[in-house]
Amino acid sequence: MRKLAYLLLFLLSFISVQAQLNADPVKWQSKIEKKSDTEYTITWDAVIEKNWHLYSQYNPEGGSLPLEFIYNNLEGNYTLNGKAKESETKTSFNDVFGVDEIYFVDTARLVQNVKITKGTTENIQVEVAFQVCDEMCISQSNFFVYDLKTLTTKEVKNFEDLATTTVDTKATEDTSGEVKATATPVNKEEKKGLFTIFFLAFLSGFAALLTPCVFPMIPMTVSFFTKQSKTRAKGIKNAIIYGLSIILIYVILGTIVTAVFGADSLNALSTNVYFNIIFFLLLVIFATSFLGAFEIMLPNSWANKVDSQADRGGMVGILFMALALAIVSFSCTGPIVGTLLVEAASKGGIAPIVGMLGFSLALALPFMLFAMFPGWLNSMPRSGGWLNTVKVSLGFLELALAFKFLSNADLVLQAHWLEREVFLAIWIVIFGAWALYLLGKIRLPHDSPTDSISVGRLFMALFVSIFTVYMIPGLWGAPLKIISGFPPPMTYSESPYGVGGKGGSGASVDLGALPDGAKLGAHDIIAFTDYEKGMAYAKSVNKPVLLDFTGYACVNCRKMEDYVWSDPSVLSILKNDIVLISLYVDDKKELPENEQYISETTGKKVKTVGNKWSDFQMKHYHANAQPYYIVLDKEGNRLNEAVGYTPDVAEYKTWLESGINKVK
């Protein structure tokens, strides 16, 4: 078990979670009914979360964006009998926009009559584009396909997924000249994100289990249940209830975090300077506690009160026993739970709940399993100094993770206080000290005296030493792909091209010859950070555009650049066949006063460059996740479906070429 613990600790040092979850405050259902041979009625029913407003088709110009139905295959196939009829709406004056806004609350129903004009028409394809607001506004789209033969409704991710339908994937343009997207990309990592959070949380729970505060309590607690119960079956039942109570307590904690901060408001934490600095300080405190400087304890009065309730017996008593475990073991589990909630909360959505479920499941399983098979207790390793080794190792990991949050703040500010070399030097020292500790060369306050180290501890020391040595060449410009996304990018460095300026092709690039508004980006790709200047250059050289919505603190953006863009076949396309426009949504530089404005999407004032590009993405493409890639022609029309994080080189290259080939 100790060897497994060391291996899991090693795995924990390489795992990162990057899920960007979009809020979904409106749930849609739709159906189609046949009225005659050529006439059909489509109905949309929306359930709107409390405190959110869904805006009507008739919301006045100058206010929030109105509901819009975009019929993908309308021309030549069918006609509409006016606009969709709406259920009851409300009207109130918006002080920001200065107009009377019309919106739905709680529920909405819209009914559209359609007449088929072409007998071979097989289906009706409708995009429902809408804006929904609470304290913030979100623009979204839902895509429905109605089969005219079976009268069934299918909701799809986008119309490009329909193999039997020919779709014009270029954007449409309204009378104001604004581009409207006809599809929303599917971030393939979104579902993986929650699973990764769960897996990381489960490993964290297992790590917490192997600490001095929790591990010795397993045999004590299981023995209590088996001895106090009249039958073995009763003991097993009580231990299972005890395990489920542990899960319930931690899941409630995750639910509270989600409820307090909101399901979507935490998405911006990963790029918020103040929160990243707070998280850095918090993790340093947690790490210092694990290293033995002090213990984070809850008040003893809490434990005494809970312990007295545990004597009541029955279901309530067992629940309070589980709560007592959480309080008594807080000095070990608290920092791990805190770190996990920090990481999960910064992803938004239900991530804190999923994280607490994974953590508590790992914590509760041993109590339930050993109660079912009490003979296994004899095979458990004895408590001892190795438990403190696990605890201290977690302290080193938390200290290293803390500097990632500080790096995020520095990247967003572009302050250049924690450039790549400095960050790597800090990590090399932290992991090097961890290796020396595991080898017994460093002693900390709670360590037991020992004349030798175990084989498992030796292997763990070797793993950490190898990782430390691996990072050292990064100080001289090595890419370090294994930890891609953790340290600042190569371009955020004292020596972007390595020591002596010979580490990259950029050494031979004449920076004075770069076009106006351009800079050298990842792998010396010429990149524009202003949309208008980039589009003007694309017209002058007659090339398509790769529009890249990114962020300075976006981990998956760096992974795409390090793993996918660096591939020679992709890099050649990015350097020679396309114009790259990278818009940083977390750029904190303030816009000139005359360029600041009130966003039509959020209703808030756009003050920074990052706000401008984030608003641009939400307004024109109904998305707010990064990375987000779109291929445009030189006029700004979409050439293919947008994609998010796509780590497969072949897949990304195929996608890139599918857009470029449309202009050849």
C-alpha distance (Angstrom), angle and dihedral (degrees) to the residues before:
residue distance angle dihedral
M1 . . .
R2 3.80 . .
K3 3.82 91.0 .
L4 3.78 89.9 49.1
A5 3.79 89.4 49.9
Y6 3.80 91.5 53.4
L7 3.80 91.0 48.1
L8 3.80 92.0 50.6
L9 3.80 90.7 48.7
F10 3.79 88.3 53.9
L11 3.80 90.9 50.4
L12 3.80 90.5 48.9
S13 3.79 90.1 59.1
F14 3.81 91.0 62.4
I15 3.79 102.8 39.8
S16 3.81 121.1 98.5
V17 3.74 130.3 175.1
Q18 3.82 121.6 -142.5
A19 3.70 113.1 169.1
Q20 3.76 121.6 152.6
L21 3.77 109.5 -162.2
N22 3.75 123.3 -167.0
A23 3.79 120.5 -145.5
D24 3.81 116.0 -111.9
P25 3.82 106.2 -163.8
V26 3.84 95.3 157.2
K27 3.82 124.1 62.8
W28 3.80 115.8 -162.3
Q29 3.81 132.1 -158.0
S30 3.78 124.3 178.1
K31 3.81 140.9 -179.3
I32 3.80 139.8 -179.7
E33 3.82 126.7 -139.5
K34 3.80 129.1 -168.0
K35 3.83 115.6 -128.8
S36 3.81 99.0 173.1
D37 3.80 139.6 -19.3
T38 3.80 91.3 -69.4
E39 3.81 105.3 17.2
Y40 3.78 126.7 83.6
T41 3.81 136.6 172.2
I42 3.82 122.2 -142.8
T43 3.81 119.2 -161.5
W44 3.80 127.1 -165.6
D45 3.81 121.3 -166.3
A46 3.79 119.8 -168.9
V47 3.79 128.2 -167.4
I48 3.81 109.9 -158.0
E49 3.79 123.5 -157.9
K50 3.79 118.1 -115.8
N51 3.84 115.4 -79.4
W52 3.84 92.5 13.6
H53 3.82 123.5 115.9
L54 3.82 124.8 -149.7
Y55 3.79 110.5 -157.9
S56 3.80 123.9 -127.8
Q57 3.80 127.6 -119.4
Y58 3.79 85.7 -112.5
N59 3.81 97.8 53.5
P60 3.82 104.0 137.8
E61 3.77 124.0 -106.2
G62 3.78 112.1 -93.1
G63 3.80 93.3 38.1
S64 3.79 131.5 84.2
L65 3.81 116.1 -43.5
P66 3.81 112.7 -79.1
L67 3.80 125.5 -126.1
E68 3.81 110.1 -90.6
F69 3.81 133.8 -168.0
I70 3.80 112.7 -152.0
Y71 3.81 112.8 -166.1
N72 3.77 106.9 -151.4
N73 3.83 98.5 -164.7
L74 3.81 100.9 25.6
E75 3.80 101.7 121.4
G76 3.81 112.6 94.7
N77 3.81 94.4 -7.7
Y78 3.81 107.6 72.7
T79 3.80 144.9 -14.5
L80 3.79 132.4 -132.5
N81 3.80 126.5 -126.0
G82 3.79 95.9 -134.2
K83 3.79 122.6 -67.9
A84 3.78 123.5 -31.0
K85 3.81 113.5 -81.6
E86 3.80 112.9 -115.2
S87 3.79 134.1 -143.7
E88 3.80 120.7 -128.6
T89 3.81 116.0 -43.9
K90 3.79 134.9 -172.5
T91 3.79 129.6 -131.7
S92 3.79 128.5 -151.2
F93 3.79 136.6 159.0
N94 3.83 116.7 -101.6
D95 3.81 110.9 -147.6
V96 3.79 92.8 -161.3
F97 3.81 97.2 54.0
G98 3.81 96.4 27.3
V99 3.83 94.2 -132.7
D100 3.81 138.5 107.1
E101 3.79 104.3 -104.3
I102 3.81 123.3 -150.8
Y103 3.78 117.3 -148.9
F104 3.82 147.9 152.4
V105 3.81 124.1 -113.9
D106 3.84 125.5 -157.8
T107 3.83 96.0 -18.5
A108 3.78 140.1 17.0
R109 3.81 134.6 -170.2
L110 3.79 125.1 -166.3
V111 3.80 125.5 -177.2
Q112 3.82 125.3 -165.0
N113 3.82 126.5 -172.5
V114 3.82 114.7 -147.3
K115 3.82 130.6 -169.6
I116 3.82 119.4 -157.3
T117 3.83 113.1 -135.1
K118 3.80 99.4 175.4
G119 3.79 118.3 58.2
T120 3.80 95.1 -149.6
T121 3.79 94.2 58.2
E122 3.80 107.6 126.2
N123 3.78 103.0 -177.7
I124 3.78 147.2 2.0
Q125 3.79 117.9 -125.1
V126 3.81 118.2 -158.9
E127 3.78 131.3 178.0
V128 3.81 113.5 -157.9
A129 3.81 105.8 -153.5
F130 3.78 115.9 -173.9
Q131 3.76 146.6 155.2
V132 3.80 122.8 -132.6
C133 3.79 124.1 -171.5
D134 3.77 140.7 -167.1
E135 3.81 116.8 144.6
M136 3.80 85.2 -28.6
C137 3.80 132.5 25.3
I138 3.79 128.4 -121.7
S139 3.79 127.3 -166.6
Q140 3.81 115.2 -150.7
S141 3.80 142.8 163.7
N142 3.79 134.6 -146.6
F143 3.81 121.7 -163.7
F144 3.82 122.5 -147.2
V145 3.81 130.8 -175.7
Y146 3.83 118.1 -164.7
D147 3.81 117.1 -159.6
L148 3.81 108.8 -145.1
K149 3.82 94.5 -158.7
T150 3.80 100.3 49.3
L151 3.83 96.2 25.7
T152 3.80 89.2 -133.3
T153 3.79 127.9 142.7
K154 3.78 124.2 -138.2
E155 3.80 124.5 -171.9
V156 3.81 112.2 -149.5
K157 3.78 134.4 -172.2
N158 3.79 90.7 -121.9
F159 3.77 138.7 -25.5
E160 3.80 93.4 -105.0
D161 3.82 87.2 73.9
L162 3.82 91.2 67.2
A163 3.80 104.9 99.6
T164 3.82 94.2 -168.3
T165 3.79 96.3 50.0
T166 3.79 127.9 81.3
V167 3.78 106.7 -142.3
D168 3.77 130.1 -172.7
T169 3.79 99.7 -133.8
K170 3.78 94.3 -170.1
A171 3.75 116.3 109.5
T172 3.79 120.5 -103.6
E173 3.75 122.1 -127.3
D174 3.79 124.8 -139.9
T175 3.78 126.9 -148.9
S176 3.78 92.3 -86.0
G177 3.79 91.1 57.7
E178 3.78 93.8 -113.2
V179 3.78 117.4 144.2
K180 3.81 116.0 -122.6
A181 3.77 120.1 -161.9
T182 3.80 117.6 -130.6
A183 3.78 94.9 -161.8
T184 3.76 140.0 35.0
P185 3.80 120.3 -141.8
V186 3.74 120.9 -120.3
N187 3.75 113.8 -129.1
K188 3.79 102.3 -140.9
E189 3.79 90.4 -162.0
E190 3.81 94.0 60.0
K191 3.80 95.4 84.8
K192 3.78 90.9 37.9
G193 3.80 88.6 52.9
L194 3.80 95.0 66.3
F195 3.79 91.8 44.7
T196 3.80 90.2 50.4
I197 3.80 90.6 49.8
F198 3.80 89.3 50.8
F199 3.81 92.3 48.2
L200 3.80 93.4 46.9
A201 3.81 90.1 46.7
F202 3.80 90.8 49.9
L203 3.82 90.4 53.1
S204 3.81 89.1 47.1
G205 3.81 89.8 52.1
F206 3.79 90.0 50.4
A207 3.80 89.9 49.5
A208 3.83 89.8 50.8
L209 3.79 88.5 50.2
L210 3.81 89.7 58.8
T211 3.80 94.4 57.7
P212 3.83 127.5 104.0
C213 3.81 91.9 -109.7
V214 3.81 96.8 57.3
F215 3.81 112.3 20.9
P216 3.84 97.6 66.4
M217 3.81 89.6 50.8
I218 3.82 93.7 64.8
P219 3.83 98.7 76.0
M220 3.82 91.8 35.5
T221 3.79 94.0 52.9
V222 3.81 96.7 40.9
S223 3.82 90.8 48.2
F224 3.79 89.1 51.1
F225 3.81 92.1 54.7
T226 3.79 95.3 44.9
K227 3.82 94.4 46.6
Q228 3.80 97.6 42.1
S229 3.81 94.2 47.9
K230 3.78 118.4 84.6
T231 3.79 93.3 -134.8
R232 3.79 135.2 26.0
A233 3.82 89.1 -118.5
K234 3.81 89.8 55.2
G235 3.80 90.6 49.5
I236 3.79 91.3 51.6
K237 3.80 91.0 47.6
N238 3.80 92.4 51.1
A239 3.82 92.5 47.1
I240 3.80 90.5 51.1
I241 3.81 90.3 50.1
Y242 3.81 87.4 48.7
G243 3.82 91.0 53.2
L244 3.80 92.2 47.3
S245 3.81 89.0 49.6
I246 3.81 89.8 55.5
I247 3.81 89.4 52.3
L248 3.81 91.2 47.4
I249 3.81 93.1 51.9
Y250 3.80 94.8 51.7
V251 3.82 94.9 41.6
I252 3.82 88.6 53.1
L253 3.81 87.5 53.1
G254 3.82 90.2 53.6
T255 3.81 90.1 46.4
I256 3.80 91.3 52.6
V257 3.82 91.3 51.6
T258 3.82 90.1 50.4
A259 3.80 92.9 46.1
V260 3.81 95.2 46.8
F261 3.78 96.8 47.9
G262 3.80 98.9 29.5
A263 3.79 131.8 -116.0
D264 3.78 94.5 -89.8
S265 3.80 109.3 19.3
L266 3.82 92.8 82.2
N267 3.79 94.3 62.8
A268 3.79 90.2 89.9
L269 3.81 95.1 53.2
S270 3.79 93.4 90.5
T271 3.81 89.3 66.1
N272 3.81 99.4 32.8
V273 3.80 109.6 111.1
Y274 3.81 97.2 -153.5
F275 3.80 95.3 47.4
N276 3.80 91.7 47.8
I277 3.80 91.0 52.1
I278 3.82 90.8 47.5
F279 3.81 90.2 49.5
F280 3.81 89.6 49.3
L281 3.81 92.0 54.1
L282 3.81 91.6 43.6
L283 3.80 93.2 52.8
V284 3.81 91.9 46.1
I285 3.83 88.0 55.5
F286 3.82 90.9 48.1
A287 3.81 91.4 48.1
T288 3.80 92.5 48.2
S289 3.80 89.0 52.5
F290 3.80 92.7 51.0
L291 3.80 91.2 48.0
G292 3.80 88.4 60.1
A293 3.81 106.2 -103.1
F294 3.82 92.8 121.3
E295 3.79 141.2 -27.1
I296 3.79 125.6 -109.6
M297 3.79 104.1 -133.4
L298 3.76 134.2 178.7
P299 3.83 115.6 -133.9
N300 3.84 113.1 -74.0
S301 3.79 89.1 -131.9
W302 3.81 89.2 66.9
A303 3.79 91.9 54.5
N304 3.82 92.4 46.1
K305 3.80 93.6 50.7
V306 3.80 92.9 46.6
D307 3.81 91.6 45.1
S308 3.80 91.0 53.7
Q309 3.80 89.8 53.4
A310 3.81 90.4 50.8
D311 3.82 89.1 66.0
R312 3.81 90.6 66.8
G313 3.80 91.2 83.5
G314 3.78 127.6 -151.2
M315 3.78 124.4 70.1
V316 3.81 93.4 -38.6
G317 3.80 92.3 51.2
I318 3.81 92.0 50.1
L319 3.81 90.6 49.4
F320 3.80 90.3 53.2
M321 3.82 90.2 47.6
A322 3.80 88.4 57.2
L323 3.80 89.7 48.1
A324 3.81 89.1 49.9
L325 3.81 89.5 54.1
A326 3.81 90.2 52.6
I327 3.82 91.7 50.5
V328 3.80 98.1 42.3
S329 3.82 93.1 46.7
F330 3.82 93.4 43.6
S331 3.82 93.5 107.7
C332 3.82 87.7 66.5
T333 3.80 103.6 26.8
G334 3.83 96.7 38.5
P335 3.80 97.1 72.0
I336 3.82 91.4 44.5
V337 3.81 92.6 48.2
G338 3.80 90.0 45.2
T339 3.79 92.6 51.5
L340 3.79 91.4 45.8
L341 3.81 92.9 49.7
V342 3.81 90.9 47.6
E343 3.80 91.0 53.5
A344 3.82 95.4 41.0
A345 3.80 95.1 42.3
S346 3.80 91.4 53.8
K347 3.82 87.3 61.8
G348 3.80 93.1 55.7
G349 3.79 126.9 -153.9
I350 3.81 118.0 69.6
A351 3.80 93.1 -31.2
P352 3.85 93.8 115.0
I353 3.82 90.3 54.1
V354 3.80 92.3 47.7
G355 3.80 89.9 46.7
M356 3.79 93.9 51.8
L357 3.81 90.4 46.6
G358 3.81 91.2 55.9
F359 3.81 93.4 43.5
S360 3.81 95.7 48.5
L361 3.80 93.0 43.9
A362 3.81 91.0 59.2
L363 3.81 90.0 45.5
A364 3.82 94.6 49.0
L365 3.81 101.2 41.5
P366 3.83 97.5 77.0
F367 3.81 92.2 52.6
M368 3.80 91.1 52.1
L369 3.82 96.6 41.5
F370 3.82 96.2 46.6
A371 3.81 89.3 48.5
M372 3.80 89.8 55.0
F373 3.81 93.0 44.7
P374 3.82 106.5 27.5
G375 3.81 91.0 171.9
W376 3.79 88.0 72.4
L377 3.81 89.6 67.9
N378 3.79 89.2 76.4
S379 3.81 90.4 59.9
M380 3.81 93.9 54.4
P381 3.80 115.1 111.2
R382 3.77 115.0 -111.5
S383 3.76 119.7 -102.1
G384 3.76 113.4 -102.5
G385 3.77 147.7 121.6
W386 3.82 92.0 -40.9
L387 3.82 88.9 73.2
N388 3.80 90.6 59.8
T389 3.82 88.5 48.6
V390 3.79 89.2 58.2
K391 3.80 90.6 48.3
V392 3.82 93.3 49.8
S393 3.81 90.8 46.4
L394 3.79 89.0 55.9
G395 3.79 87.4 52.2
F396 3.81 91.6 57.0
L397 3.83 90.0 48.5
E398 3.80 92.6 50.0
L399 3.80 91.1 48.8
A400 3.82 90.8 52.7
L401 3.83 91.4 47.2
A402 3.81 90.4 50.0
F403 3.80 90.9 64.7
K404 3.80 90.3 54.6
F405 3.81 88.5 63.3
L406 3.80 91.3 47.2
S407 3.81 88.2 49.6
N408 3.82 90.3 53.1
A409 3.81 90.4 55.6
D410 3.81 91.5 47.8
L411 3.82 92.6 48.4
V412 3.80 92.9 50.5
L413 3.80 91.4 48.6
Q414 3.82 91.0 42.0
A415 3.80 85.5 -141.1
H416 3.84 94.1 144.9
W417 3.81 92.2 -141.5
L418 3.80 94.0 125.0
E419 3.78 104.6 34.8
R420 3.79 122.9 172.5
E421 3.82 96.3 -87.9
V422 3.82 93.3 49.2
F423 3.81 92.3 47.0
L424 3.80 91.9 49.5
A425 3.80 91.7 46.6
I426 3.82 89.3 54.6
W427 3.81 92.7 48.7
I428 3.81 92.1 45.9
V429 3.80 90.4 53.7
I430 3.84 93.4 45.5
F431 3.80 95.1 48.0
G432 3.80 91.2 40.1
A433 3.81 90.2 53.9
W434 3.82 89.0 47.8
A435 3.82 89.9 53.2
L436 3.82 91.4 49.7
Y437 3.80 89.5 48.9
L438 3.80 92.0 51.8
L439 3.81 89.4 49.3
G440 3.80 89.2 53.7
K441 3.82 95.4 -112.2
I442 3.82 92.9 118.4
R443 3.82 123.2 49.7
L444 3.81 123.8 -161.4
P445 3.84 129.4 -162.3
H446 3.82 100.1 -91.3
D447 3.81 98.7 38.9
S448 3.78 118.7 121.9
P449 3.81 117.9 -127.6
T450 3.80 111.5 -100.4
D451 3.79 136.5 174.9
S452 3.80 94.5 -157.9
I453 3.79 142.2 17.5
S454 3.79 127.7 -125.0
V455 3.78 123.4 -106.2
G456 3.82 90.3 -113.6
R457 3.79 91.7 53.5
L458 3.81 90.0 48.0
F459 3.81 91.8 53.1
M460 3.79 90.5 48.5
A461 3.80 89.5 50.1
L462 3.81 90.0 51.5
F463 3.83 91.7 50.4
V464 3.81 92.0 50.3
S465 3.83 91.5 45.1
I466 3.81 91.7 51.2
F467 3.80 90.2 49.8
T468 3.81 90.5 49.0
V469 3.81 92.5 51.3
Y470 3.82 89.8 45.7
M471 3.82 90.5 59.8
I472 3.81 96.0 50.8
P473 3.86 96.9 80.0
G474 3.81 87.0 55.6
L475 3.79 87.2 75.5
W476 3.82 86.9 66.8
G477 3.80 97.1 44.5
A478 3.85 106.2 -79.6
P479 3.84 110.3 152.7
L480 3.87 96.7 -129.8
K481 3.80 94.5 -156.5
I482 3.81 93.6 179.7
I483 3.81 90.1 71.5
S484 3.80 95.9 33.7
G485 3.80 110.7 157.4
F486 3.80 95.8 24.8
P487 3.82 102.4 80.3
P488 3.81 119.6 46.7
P489 3.83 113.9 -85.7
M490 3.79 122.7 -89.1
T491 3.80 90.1 -103.1
Y492 3.83 90.1 59.6
S493 3.76 94.6 67.1
E494 3.77 144.4 105.5
S495 3.82 87.8 -120.5
P496 3.84 108.0 26.3
Y497 3.81 90.7 179.5
G498 3.77 97.4 42.3
V499 3.78 129.8 -95.2
G500 3.81 107.8 -35.4
G501 3.81 92.6 18.1
K502 3.80 94.2 -91.5
G503 3.75 100.7 109.3
G504 3.78 97.8 91.8
S505 3.76 143.2 27.4
G506 3.77 89.8 -107.7
A507 3.79 89.7 83.8
S508 3.78 88.5 80.2
V509 3.82 96.7 44.2
D510 3.80 116.7 107.8
L511 3.81 101.2 -134.5
G512 3.79 89.9 -165.7
A513 3.81 89.4 63.1
L514 3.81 94.3 59.4
P515 3.83 115.8 116.7
D516 3.81 118.9 -102.5
G517 3.79 110.2 -76.9
A518 3.81 94.5 14.7
K519 3.79 132.0 117.1
L520 3.77 136.8 176.6
G521 3.79 108.2 -90.2
A522 3.79 132.0 -178.2
H523 3.82 112.4 -23.3
D524 3.82 89.9 5.2
I525 3.80 92.9 -69.8
I526 3.80 110.6 159.4
A527 3.81 103.6 -116.0
F528 3.80 132.6 -177.7
T529 3.80 119.4 -146.2
D530 3.80 94.4 -167.2
Y531 3.80 120.6 70.3
E532 3.80 97.8 -148.5
K533 3.81 94.9 47.4
G534 3.79 91.5 46.0
M535 3.81 92.9 50.4
A536 3.81 91.1 47.6
Y537 3.81 90.0 53.4
A538 3.82 91.4 47.6
K539 3.81 89.7 55.6
S540 3.79 92.0 48.6
V541 3.82 93.1 52.8
N542 3.84 94.7 33.9
K543 3.83 95.3 -126.1
P544 3.81 133.6 135.3
V545 3.80 120.4 -110.5
L546 3.79 133.7 -120.2
L547 3.79 104.4 -150.5
D548 3.81 107.9 -156.5
F549 3.80 119.2 -169.8
T550 3.78 103.4 -162.6
G551 3.80 143.5 147.9
Y552 3.78 137.6 -136.9
A553 3.83 90.4 -125.0
C554 3.83 96.1 39.0
V555 3.83 107.9 123.2
N556 3.82 96.0 -169.2
C557 3.81 90.0 49.7
R558 3.80 89.4 58.1
K559 3.81 91.0 46.3
M560 3.81 90.2 54.1
E561 3.79 90.6 50.3
D562 3.81 94.1 45.6
Y563 3.81 99.5 42.1
V564 3.82 106.9 24.1
W565 3.80 108.2 24.6
S566 3.81 90.3 45.9
D567 3.81 92.0 62.0
P568 3.84 107.1 107.7
S569 3.82 94.2 -128.3
V570 3.82 92.8 51.8
L571 3.81 94.4 38.5
S572 3.80 91.0 54.6
I573 3.82 90.4 55.6
L574 3.80 93.3 47.2
K575 3.81 92.4 49.7
N576 3.81 100.2 41.1
D577 3.82 113.7 18.6
I578 3.78 105.9 39.6
V579 3.81 143.7 34.5
L580 3.80 113.5 -120.0
I581 3.81 118.7 -143.2
S582 3.82 111.6 -175.7
L583 3.81 113.9 -169.9
Y584 3.81 113.9 -166.6
V585 3.80 109.9 -148.4
D586 3.82 92.9 -167.9
D587 3.82 96.7 51.9
K588 3.82 103.6 133.1
K589 3.82 97.6 -164.0
E590 3.80 109.0 125.4
L591 3.78 119.2 -118.3
P592 3.80 118.1 -124.7
E593 3.80 110.8 -89.5
N594 3.81 92.4 -109.3
E595 3.83 91.3 54.6
Q596 3.81 96.3 51.8
Y597 3.80 115.5 102.3
I598 3.82 145.8 163.8
S599 3.79 111.3 -91.2
E600 3.80 116.8 -122.1
T601 3.79 87.9 -152.4
T602 3.81 102.6 50.7
G603 3.79 103.3 14.4
K604 3.82 89.0 -128.5
K605 3.78 129.0 118.6
V606 3.79 114.2 -95.7
K607 3.80 105.5 -137.8
T608 3.80 107.1 156.2
V609 3.79 136.5 53.5
G610 3.81 89.5 -114.6
N611 3.81 91.5 51.7
K612 3.80 88.4 52.3
W613 3.80 95.0 53.8
S614 3.81 93.3 41.4
D615 3.81 89.5 52.1
F616 3.81 89.6 46.0
Q617 3.81 90.4 54.2
M618 3.81 94.4 47.9
K619 3.80 94.6 44.3
H620 3.79 98.9 46.7
Y621 3.79 103.4 27.3
H622 3.82 104.5 25.8
A623 3.81 92.2 -128.5
N624 3.79 137.8 104.2
A625 3.82 104.9 -175.9
Q626 3.78 128.1 108.5
P627 2.95 137.4 -109.7
Y628 3.80 93.6 40.8
Y629 3.80 120.9 162.5
I630 3.82 129.7 -166.3
V631 3.81 129.4 173.7
L632 3.81 112.1 -141.9
D633 3.77 133.7 -179.1
K634 3.79 118.6 -121.4
E635 3.83 89.5 -89.5
G636 3.80 92.7 56.7
N637 3.82 98.1 -104.3
R638 3.79 118.0 140.5
L639 3.79 116.0 -108.1
N640 3.81 100.1 -172.4
E641 3.78 143.6 -1.8
A642 3.79 115.9 -61.9
V643 3.81 118.8 -115.4
G644 3.78 136.5 -161.6
Y645 3.79 129.4 -156.1
T646 3.83 105.1 -6.1
P647 3.83 109.3 170.9
D648 3.82 95.1 176.0
V649 3.83 107.8 98.1
A650 3.82 95.9 -155.6
E651 3.80 92.6 48.0
Y652 3.79 93.2 48.5
K653 3.80 92.4 46.6
T654 3.82 91.3 50.4
W655 3.79 90.3 49.6
L656 3.81 91.8 48.5
E657 3.81 92.9 49.5
S658 3.82 92.4 46.8
G659 3.80 88.6 65.2
I660 3.80 98.3 39.4
N661 3.81 93.2 49.3
K662 3.81 91.1 60.6
V663 3.80 91.4 69.9
K664 3.79 96.5 45.2
